Amino acid sequence: MKTIEIKGSLRNETGKKVAKIYRKNEQVPAILYGGDTNIMLVVNERDLRPIIYTPAVHIVNINIDGKTYESIVKDIQFHPVSDKILHVDFLHVFDDKKVTVALPVLLTGLAEAAKQGGKVLLITRKLRACGFPQELPEMLEVDITNLGLGKTIMVGDLSFKNVELVDLKSTVVASAQLTRAAKGTQTAEETAAAPAAETKA
């Protein structure tokens, strides 16, 4: 998992009025929890963009007054209209403690179903994965090369090095279906083949 460095500043005041002032100055209120105490801080909105506006999950090293805290983003609040970042929750993580994180799924390979006119659908976009922070991947790559028409890939079919998937084994991750165009072609071929079969009979 890639590591990104950002700086943070302690904040002693809380409340909506104070938060508005921070945001007006392009500072985002945040909290770092999971350690001995919760730390209230603010971070520069610009520094958050490469962390938040990406499907990948990163380890975030937050430097607060010269001390670095290893963390991951656990929750983000956005403005319902402007989509501006309102608040971020960071979880303090430790190299010797496992953590559960929702990781994005990336489908790789050309499925057998695609060669047969089918379409592969990503059903579950994120899966909960448990492992040590430094051993967790940025995303979970799922090979769909052998996925045939009408078939599915479930959590129980997957395995990753040093990672335990927490979701139910019956959770469908991807499925392969016949497209409408392919169905139309298939129906036309079957219709054309029917008279020929009757003639032979």
PyMOL commands that set and color helices and strands:
alter all, ss='L'
color gray80, all
select helices_A, chain A and resi 16-24+45-52+112-115+133-135+155-157+180-200
alter helices_A, ss='H'
color red, helices_A
select strands_A, chain A and resi 3-10+27-33+39-44+59-64+67-78+85-92+99-108+118-122+126-131+140-143+152-154+164-165+172-178
alter strands_A, ss='S'
color yellow, strands_A
deselect
rebuild
show_as cartoon
